[in-house]
Amino acid sequence: MGNPGPGGWAAILRCGNREYELYGYAPNTTNNRMELTAAIESLRALKEPCEVEIVTDSEYLKNGITQWIHNWKRNGWKTSAKKPVMNSDLWRELEQEAARHKATWSWTRGHASHEDNNRADELANTAAREQRASKSTAVCE
């Protein structure tokens, strides 16, 4: 809701026949920070190391964690233009959380026919509008 501005993040976790919805809010943030937060909180919610597939509509998130992060780290968290990497605090957290799991990353078009993506978008918008934060816990056995 504005960029920057109030923002929400959300994720849907599935393990077997169990499903968990996680969502939260930040009062002054960006869409990219919320995309990263959704992935971090999703991975953090898993109590044991798991094989996970993270489906996102954010190319920034997918490309950042699967491609760009390697050069950022090699360059001391600087871009190829020698500028500080935006959101490096969250990229570092995401890398740490992802390292606990065997993660694969997939991209889906936003606001299309992906049911879980549409639901996560609805939850994130609701969280931002209502300025609330809630978390579920998840396990993967």
N, C-alpha and C positions, 0 to 999 in steps of 0.2 A: 504494500500500500504506500506507494511513493518509493523512490530509490535514490537516496536513503529515506527511511521513514519507518513506521511500525511494520514489523514483519512476522510471519509465522513459518514454521517448518513442520513437516509431518512425514511419517513413514508407516508402512504396513509390513509387519514381519509375519512370516509363515514358517512353521516347523511342523511337519507332518500335517495333522488335521487341526492344529492350533493356529490361531491368528491373533495378533496383537496390533493395536493402533497406538502410535506414539505421536505426540505433537507438543509444540511449545511456542513461545512468543519472545520477541525482543522488541523493546520500545523504539530503538533507533538503530536500524541496520540496513543491509543491502540484500538484494535477492541472492547474490553469490554467497554471502555469509550464511544465509538460511539454507541454501542447497548443501553447503558443507556441513552445517550443524545437523541436518537431517541424517546424513550418512554417518557422522561421528556418533550421534546418539543411538542410531540403529545398531551399529557394531558394538557399542559400549553396553547395550542392553543384553547382549548374548552372554550368558554366564559361563559357557564353555567354548573352546575353539570349535568352529564349525566350517563346513563348506557353505559359502553363501554366494548368492548372485544378487548384486545391487543393480536394480533397474532405475534409471534416472532419465529425466527429460532435459537435464543440464549437460550440454557438451563441455562446458567449463569444468564441471565436476569430473566427468568421465575422462576427458583428455588430460586434465590436470593430474589426476592420480595415476593414470596409466602411461602417460608420455612425458609431460612437461616437468614433473617433479624431479626426475633424474637429473636434468640439466640445472634446475634451480639449486639442487643440493650441491652439485659439482661446482656451481658458480657462487657458492656462499649465499644462497637465497637471494640471488639477483637475477633479473631477466636478461635476455640476450642484449637488451639496450642498456644494461648495467644499472637498472633501477630496482629498488627493493620489490620483491614479490608481494603483491597484494594478498592479504589474508594469510600470510605465512604462519601465523600462530595456529590457525585452524588446519592448514595443510599438514603441519607437523603433528597435530593431534590425530588427524585422519590417518596419516601414515602409521602412527603408533597403534591405533585401534585395528587397522586393516592387517597389520603384521601378525596379530593374534589368530587370524583366520586364513582360510584358503578362499580368497575373494576373487570373483570375476565381476566385471563391470559391463553393463549393457545400456545402450541408449534407446529411448523410445520417443517418438514425437509427442510433445506436450499437447494437451487439450484435444487428443484424438480418441482412439477407441480402446486405449489401455485402461481397463476398469480400475486397477489398483492405483495407477497414476492419477486418474481423475478423482478417486477417493482421497488420496493424499493431498491433492490440490485443494479439495473442499475442506479438509481438516485444517490445513495450513491457513487458509483464508479465514476460517472461523476463529482460529486461535488469534490471528492478528486483529480481527474485528473486535473480539471479545476480550482481548488483552489478558489471556489466561495461559497458564502453563500446566500441563499434566504429563505424567510419564507412566508408562506401563513397564513391567519387567518381563523379560522373556528368557527362556532357556532353550537350548537346543540339545536334545539328548539323542 
